[in-house]
């Protein structure tokens, strides 16, 4: 039996039956503890159900805490949800919920304060009644730099409604409505770029961001730096050098980690592995727990032939994580880093004890085995001299589309008898 079978092996039926009953009653945590280290064909789906239930329970509790004004408690439950496997989008939605509550309260207070001194209509935005839906735009406006906020606040309710059309999923309506504003006010071009991007009109979005930057410079708006977005759009249109120029110019003014991380990622995508490696190494000194940077460093080192350096980066990354989510205060186990590290060790036939440990940890943290898990299983078979390895490699090759870089893994490590 391969290592993946540890996730779907056999175990006393009574424990599985009891776990099912607990799940039916919504006792997800009790079911999770009961299923740990159980080998049974139904263990994987049942454990996934338990974790999914714990994710939803903690997300709901986080919303309730935000509604009660307890942001500290909300963050604690978000962290627990993250440990149980909450997706980035799930966490983002709840954080947005909390942020919108805070911003709504702030906007409501501003609007209420303005009402006694300015009749409705005198101020095109802040003169609106507190329950007016256009106050959603006021909340968005709070995320802009102050000088740009003042420029946009003068554009009036029609502009606010056009921006909200983007949020409501009507980018074509928003783009047309924003066009006259974009012609008169450079700051409005950022919003029209967002509408164009939502429609898939990448060149138009890039052009608007270029005009925005030329007139006003790049800025941080909410959690998005316009230079990063501009560079991403330019790269998607095949203009990698122009994208790097945008980032380099902004980094001279603001050497923030997200800008430099974007530059490292762009260099990697363009095949400039040495530049990406050097940037990742420098950034890790500032952000020593950023798992994405460790993985980038490992990828670039591997691409440059430094497999030992790649292994070192991945081991350092996993040292910051926890192999048993919910039982420790560290970051959850980084599955991508674990897979890559196991792959390097297995391909090079090194560290068999460490490989066993990694495969066990991956089994505990992987709900649905993917292609790379099966590639690891094929490497184990190769290293053990299993006669089924040829059959396994054929299946792996057939599962990949033409041109996939992983064909090279199969060619390099299964091309000759072992």
N, C-alpha and C positions, 0 to 999 in steps of 0.2 A: 504493500500500500504506500502511495506517495504521501509527502508531507501534507498535501491539501486534505487528505482523508482525516487528518486529526481534527479538522473542523466539522467533518460530517461522519464521524465514526459511530461506534455503538456504545450504549450505556443503558443501565436499568430503566425499563419503560416507566416505572412508577414515578421517577423524578420528572420525566418529560410530561406525564399526565398531570402531575401536580402543578407544573409550571403553566400548562394550558389553563387550568382552573384559575390560577392566580391572575393570568392575563385577562381572562373573561371578567374578572372582578375589578380590573384596573389596578391591580397591585403589581406594578411594573418592576419596582426595585426588588421586591421579594423574588419575583420570577427570575430576574437577572442573576441574583446571587445563587439561586438554585441551579441555574443552567451553566454556571462557570465550570470549566474543566470537564464538562459532560461530553461524551462521545456518543452521538446518536444522529441518525439521518435528519431528524427534524430540529436538531439543536440550532443550526444556523438561522433558519427563518424565525424560530421562536425568540432567539436572542435579539435578532434584528427588530422584532416586534416590541420586545421589552424596551430596548434602547429608544426606539421611535416614540413609544409612549412617554418615556422619561423626558425626551426632548420637548414634546408638546406640553407636558405638565410644567416644565421649568420655563418655557417661553410664555405660557399663560400667566404664570406667577410673576414673571418679569414685567409683563404688561400691567398687571394689577399693582405692582409696586410703583411703576412709573405713574400710574393714575393716582396713587396715594401720595405722590411726591417723594417717595423713597427711592432715589436714584441709586444709592449705595446697595440696597437690597436687590434692586433690579439687576445691577451689574453682577452681583454674586450668582443669581439664577441664570443669567446669560452665560457665565463661565461654566456652570454645571451643564447647561444645555450643549455648550461647545464640546465639553469632555465626552458627552454621550453621542456625539456625531452630528450635531445640528449643522446644516449647510450654511455656507456664507450668506446666501440670500435670506434664509430664515433669520439669522442673527441680524442682518442688515435691516430687515423689515421691522423687527422689534426695536432696534436702536433708533430707526427713523420715527417710529411711533412715539418713543420717549422724547426725541428731539422736537417733533412737531408739537407735542403737548407743551413743552417749555416755550417754544417759539410762539405758539398760539397765545399763551398767557401773556407773553411779553408784548406781542402785537396788539392784543386786546387792551392792555393797560395803556399803551401808546395811543391807540385809537380813542379810548375813552377819555384820556386826558386832553385830546385835541378837540373833542366835540363841543365842550362848553365855549371855547374861544373861537371856533371856526365853523360857520354853518356848513352843512353837507354840500359839497360841490366846490367850495372855495379851495380846498386842498384836494387834488385829484386822487390821492391815495389814502393818506392818513385821515381824511375827513369822512371816510366811509363808516357806516354803523358797525358796531362790533360783530354782528352776526353776518355781515356781507361776505359771500364766498371769495371775493377778491382779496380778502385779507390773507388767503393762502399765499398770495404773491408777496404780501408784506413780510410774511415769515421767510420766504425765499430771499427777499431783498436783504434781510439781516445778515446773510452769509457773504455778501459782497463787501469789498473794501469801502471804507466810508466815502472817499471822494467819488468813486463810481456809483455808489448807492444814491448819492445826491443827484447825479446826472440822470439816472434812470427814473427816480421818483418824480421827475418833472414831465415824464412822457405820458402820464395819465392812465385812466382805467382801461382804455382800449389796448394799450400796450400790455398792461397786467393781464387782461383776458387772453391775449395772444400767447403770452408765456405760459399761462395755465393750460392752454390747449395742448402744449407739448406734454405737460404732466398728465393730461387726460388721455393721451394716446392719439391725438389728432395732429400729427406733424405737418401734413399738407396744408390744413387750415391755418396752423400757426405760421408756417413759412410765408404764405401769401400775406397774412395780416402783419407780419413783422417787417416785410420788405420796405415799406415807406419809412418806417422808423430807422431801419438799418442804413438807409440812404442819408438820413439826417444826423444820426447819432452813432458814432463808432462803437460805443459800448453795447448797443443793441445787436451788433453783429455776432457777439458771443451766443446770444439766445437763438439767433437765426441759424448759427452753425449747429446748435443742438438739434434744431428741427430738421435740418438737412441730414445730420448724422442718423437720426431716427428713421429717416426715409431711405437710408442707404446711399445718399448722394455724397459720397466721400470727398470728391474734388471740390464740390461747392462748399462743404463744411470747412475744408482746409483753407480755401480762399478767404472765407469770412474770418477765420481765426488769424490769418496772415494780416488782413486789413485791421483787425482789432489790435493786434500786437504792434503794428506799425504806428497806429495813432496813439495807443495808450500804454503799450508795453504789456508783457504777460503778467498775470496776477493769480493769486490763490483765491478761488471762489468756493466757499464751503470746503469740502474735502478734495476738490479737484484743482490741480494747478493747470492753467490754460496752456502752459508751455508743454507739459506732458501730453495733453490731449492733442495739441497741434503736431507734435512730433510723431505720435502714434498714427495720425491721419496721413501725414506725409509718407511715413514708412509704408503704409498700406497701399499707397499709390506708386510705390517703387522709388521714392525719392529719399533714400536712406541718408545720403550726405546732407541734404537740406534739413532733415530731421535732426541729425547730430548737431548741425549748426544752431538750430533753435535751442536745443538743450544746453549746448556749451555757452551760449550767450546768457541764458537765464541763470546758469550755475555760477557765472562770474558775479552776479548780483546776489544770488541766494543759493548757497551750497547745501540746501536741504537734502536729507537722505532720499526722499522720494524722487527728486530730480536726478540725483546721481545714480540711483537704482535704475531709473528709466534709461539713462545713458548706458549703463552696463548691459541691460537687457537688449538694447538696440544694437550695441556692438556685438553681442553674442549672436543675435539674429542675422547680422551682416557677415558673420564669419570672422570677426576681428577678436579672436579668442584671447589673445594676450592682453588687449586693452580691457576686455570684459573681466578677465581674471584679476588684473591689477586693481580695477575699481572695486570688485567684490571683496578682495582682501582688505582694502582700505576701509570700506564701509563696515565690515564686520568688527573692526576695532571700535566703531561708534555704536553698532547695534549687534552685540554679541549673541543675541538670542533670536535673530531673524533667520528662521529656517529656510526661507526662500533664497536668501543670500548664500547660505551654506550649499544648497543644491546647485545654484548657479556656479559657485566656485568649483564644486566637484565636476560639473559638466564640462566647464572650460578646461580644467586640468586634465580630464580624461581625453578631451579632444586634442590637447597638446601632447599627449603621450605620457603624462605624469599620472599613472594609475595609482601609485602609492599616495601621491598628494591628494587625489580624489578620495581615496579611502579615509585619509586623515580628516578631510573636511566633513565627510559624512559621519564618522565616529564622533567628531566634535558636535555636530548637529544633534545626533541622537542622545548625547549626554545631557542636553537641555530638555529632553522629553521624558514622558512617563509611559511605560509599557502597559499600564493598567488604568485607563481612564476612570475617574471617579474615586481612585484610592490614594491619589497624591496631588500635591499642589503644583506640579510642573505642567508644562504644555503637553497636550496629548501626543501620543506616539506619531511620528511623522512617517506615514506609510510609504510615501514616495521615496524618502531617503532610505528607509529600511529595505525597500525593494532594490534600489540602486546599489546599496552596499552589498547585499546578498549576491546580486548579479556579478559584481566585480570579483568578490571572493570566489564564487563558484566558477566563473570563467577562467580564473587564474589558478584554480584548484588549491586555494589557500584557506587557512583558518577554519577547518571543518567544525570545530567546537563552536566557534562564533557563528558559523553559518546555521548550525542547529538551533542556537538561541534565537537568531534573527527569524528563522522560519517559524519557530513556535510563536514568537511575538506577532508576526504577520498573520498567522492563523487566528490568533485571538482577536485581532483588530480588523480583520477583513471579513465583511459580510458576504460579498459576492466575488469569488476569484475571477481575475481578468486575464488578459493575454500574457502579461508579464509574470503573473503568478505561475501560469502553466509553462512559461519559458524557464522559470527557475526550477520547476519540477523536472523539465527535460534535462537541464544541466545536472541535477542530482542524479538522474538516471544515467547520463553519460559518465559522470565521475564514478558511479557504482558499477559500471559495466553492464547495465541493464539492456537486454536484447530488444526491448521495445522502443529504444531511443529513436531509431529511424522513423518509425510510425508516428511518434510524437512530433518530431521535427516536421514531417510532411503536413500534419494537421496544423501546426503553427504557421507554416509558410502559406498554406491555403487560406488561412484566416486573415492575412494581411493584404491590403490593396497594393497594386503595383506602385513601385516608387517609394514605398514606406522605408524609412531608414533602418527599421528593425530587421529587414531582410539581411542587412550586412552582419547583424549579430549571428544569425543562423549560418551564414556563409563562413564567417570567421571562426566559429567555435564548434561547428559540426561538419566541416567540409571533408574531414579525413577520419578514418577509423581510430578509435581510442583504445 
